[in-house]
């Protein structure tokens, strides 16, 4: 049977929510679906990320049996601001395909919705990736009212490090807040 996680978030007027959970590990054979819906009031902002590892790769496990779905929706006053639907039917072909995981067990998405960005901030987010000798693949896209970062690679640590740097950039430059890492994050 399918395992399902449903999360509903409401962000009030003028508020900003940073949703930065630890990574999810999807074991081989899992049938898993996650649904996240964020409702933004006028002037509200949401910054979130999702990092997923397919299979317990340290044990040599790959995600070649099962099914994974991730549905994320961000709405504001009844209008969709960002909708992302991902589906990965596990198989050797999907795991190896350049249109699937390209042999990489980790994917990540970081998104900011509700804040218009300058081209300088967008370029700085890209430069944070380019300044390091990362092995995975990444991209940064400007949304109508926000930013989207994607990652595909072999390292949870690599994507978490990059996403943390982007989060710090946005936190200081857009939200005007100091960088205070959550206690549950590794040092």
Buried (B, 14 or more C-beta within 10 A) or exposed (E): EEEEEEEEBEBEEEBBBBBBEEBBBBBBEBBBBBBBBBBBBEBBBBBBBBBBBBBBBEEEBBBBBBBBBBBBBBBBEEEEBBEBEBEBEBBEEBBBEEEBBEEBBBBBBBBBBBBEBEEEBBEBBBEBBEEEEBEBEBEBEBBEBBBBBBBBBBBBEBBBEBBBBBBBBBBEEBBEEEEEEEEEEEE
